[in-house]
């Protein structure tokens, strides 16, 4: 831009720059600094317009400090310029960079400077910031009549050096002024502290604190507000305008403020946060700030909390009717005074606090004594609740225990005033967040306003409905949640001190030990009762084994009494039946209450009774409410409407028949623990096995008695038959032999047969009186079959059956057959008998074959066919070894497979029951209990004893097969 009019030497410029810099460093007066700078710029630079202004950061304003103009009128250069958005001057202040203007007259962003440029014909202009450490302290404007704004490097360097030195000096001056203007808080605080030592009571000290604060901050009002926990409101205890305000005075209504009104303001103070509300600034939310200022009727507020041992006692407030920016000194002083008040406040109630601490220690000591005393739980809790409610000024004392069966919290103890009813509801299980809150807590959790607090949300409706507005809650053990909980409630919104919460926490931990001890005692008592019940039931079983005369129903009633004693039920009955029966018998066990009963002579159908069918369909026990019972059941079961039922079938094994059901009834309010239910189910199962054993024993005893009678009767009859036969033979021998040769031959044949029969009968009577005797004989299979077929000859003729024998070689010569039967084919004659002979008790084997042939005849249709298949089996051949069992392969190398097949009807159930591997319930109705299936079972068991095997099965073409496996005589025998 403009250059000096007269060229000067470089040395003169450096000397002039050095002098001005030296002058700036040594001068303290700002006005002299400005004049020195202006004089240097006027001498060294050719500018028609020079202006220097200082910048006020707080108000965003430039203050003109002078300069030069062409007409020497500098009045407008000392005016105040308010910076506007978009203004060139504001741009330089904010960006802190020089700005060049080619023609100031045409610049629309220059505002009033455009008119000044037209007046003095100023064009090229440059605006430079006066700055230091990134802080703008002012501006320098240089204007020239020439167009453009270029500066040479050397000229710009000298100019920036002068402005830099000026900025440094101005910065130091500003810092010095701020230090002078800044209020010192240490001296007034020390003076206040010394003054507080000389005062005797709290009100005088509060008055001194208020006066010192009001003098230092100079607001419109300075007040101390005190907090009342019961009722949750603040009242003005001290003010610079109204001294020594009593909370019970008439002014309380105008000075009192509830926590509900203050809301966010209260919670900020509770966490020891200072609240500052000034000109367009607030530490609270904007919508609440306006509400708070309107409530206090002020425009600015500065409040510091008064806190002692984490308890909010009140707050110190300075209030202004005009918008005001609170300085750090104001905040620090108010906070310091509030801290001093928090230190002197406890002295007022020191004696009462010491007394209260002693009473709290006595309370916890008495609760601890309850752990070791023999008093009942209710008595211990009653004494504790009375003292805790009086100490905390609460309404209800509630002790909750988690019920795992209902998955909720039940009141195991509660205490309240005489004019309040006990709570009759249960509380749901805690939400996860609430459970975690209690899990992490190390002191009582406080709910000051249940209407607004979202914690324990699922408890709120029931508690609010019963008048609870605030509460304290503690977990009574250090274990996992859910755990026993102690809850203290109040009917108004209130808060509790830290000391009160710590006291309740200590009491709750001791109560937790008492509750744990009580639970262990109850568990031990219940275990003893269960043990006694098991012992008594075992004694009943022993009596039933050793004493025949003990009545069965008496033992069952005694067992039902022991089962009912575990759950404490007033009603215990048993419905009993035998397999195959349609009606159940009622066996009463326990009826200890007139409200519970049964109709003992009622007819109960097993198929249509709902309780029986439900019990049969349930593998274990089943519990249900009386409301779920059908009307038919209520006709014979008399129980109150609010009752609960437990039914369990007398089940022993999945394959065995169920012979009864146990029914227990109790009031619905009673809770059955899992431990007691498990013990009850075990005893019922034991009763089922005991009943089954008794029934099997009776059945076997009865069967044995019948068989003994039958055996005695038949044996005596055989003895008589044998005696008469022997007598008849003796008489025949005495008569002599007839003279006719043919008659003599027939006579001798019959006589030999009778002698053989009598001899075999004598051997059976002698050797097989009370048990079978296994003899060892051999006989060709052809002869055995021939004799067996001869015995059923008449039956074959009656049924018109055709019978064929396969696998024995040549057929029998019809002429050699003694019966000359036309229905029997395939049996070899005596002259061509097969070499196959069986070994064993031939008489019993013959009886078994006879029984199988009789069964085949009886089950075949008239005119049908019966086939007898004979096949030699060799155990040494792999293809035939599969037919042998383990014992057969070891004892017999060769066997005969004798299969009798016929077309006839046979029940599939009978085939299943005759299978060896099928488990059989001796109490269940069975086809094998009566002939002819009983005869087949006897034959099957007899063949196993004789070393053979007998199986029954049905072929795909519906033919029935009786497969008999017999031992063959070896070649070396």
Secondary structure, 3 states (H helix, E strand, C coil): CCCCCCCCCHHHHHHHHHHHHHHHHHCCCHHHHHHHHHHHHHHHCCCCEEEEEEEECCCCEEEEEEEECCCCCCCHHHCEEECCCCCHHHHHHHHCCCEEECCHHHCHHHCHHHHHHHHHCCCCEEEEEEEECCEEEEEEEEECCCCCCCCCHHHHHHHHHHHHHHHHHHHHHHHHHHHHHCCCHHHHHHHHHHHHHHCCCHHHHHHHHHHHHHHHHCCCEEEEEEEECECCEEEEEEECCCCCCCCCCCCHHHHCEEHHHHCHHHHHHHCCCCEEEECCEECCCHHHHHHHHHHHCCCEEEEEEEEECCEEEEEEEEEECCCCCCCHHHHHHHHHHHHHHHHHHHHHHHHHHHHHHHHHHHHHHHHHHHHHCCCCHHHHHHHHHHHHHHHHCCCEEEEEEEECCCCEEEEEEEEECCCCCCCCCCEECCCHHHHHHHHHCCCCEEECCCCCCCCCHHHHHHHHHCCCCEEEEEECCCCCCCCCEEEEEECCCECCCHHHHHHHHHHHHHHHHHHHHHHHHHHHHHHHHHHHHHHHHHHHHHHHHHCCCCCHHHHHHHHHHHHHHHHCCCEEEEEECCCCCCEEEEEEEEECCCCCEECCCCCEECCCCHHHHHHHHCCCCEEEEHHHCCHHHHHHEECCCCEEEEEEECCCCCCCCCCEEEEEEEECCCCCCHHHHHHHHHHHHHHHHHHHHHHHHHHHHHHHHHHHHHHHHHHHHHHHHHHHHHHHHHHHHHHCCCCCHHHHHHHHHHHHHHHHHHHHHHHHHHHCCCCCCCCCEEEEHHHHHHHHHHHCHHHHHHHCCEEEEECCCCCCCHHHCCCCCCCEECCCCHHHCCCCEEEECHHHHHHHHHHHHHHHHHHECCCCEEEEEEEEEECCCHHHHCCCCHHHHHHCCEEEEEEEEEEECCCHHHHHHHCCCCCCCCCCCCHHHCCCHHHHHHHHHHHHHCCCEEEEEECCCCEEEEEEEEEECCCCC
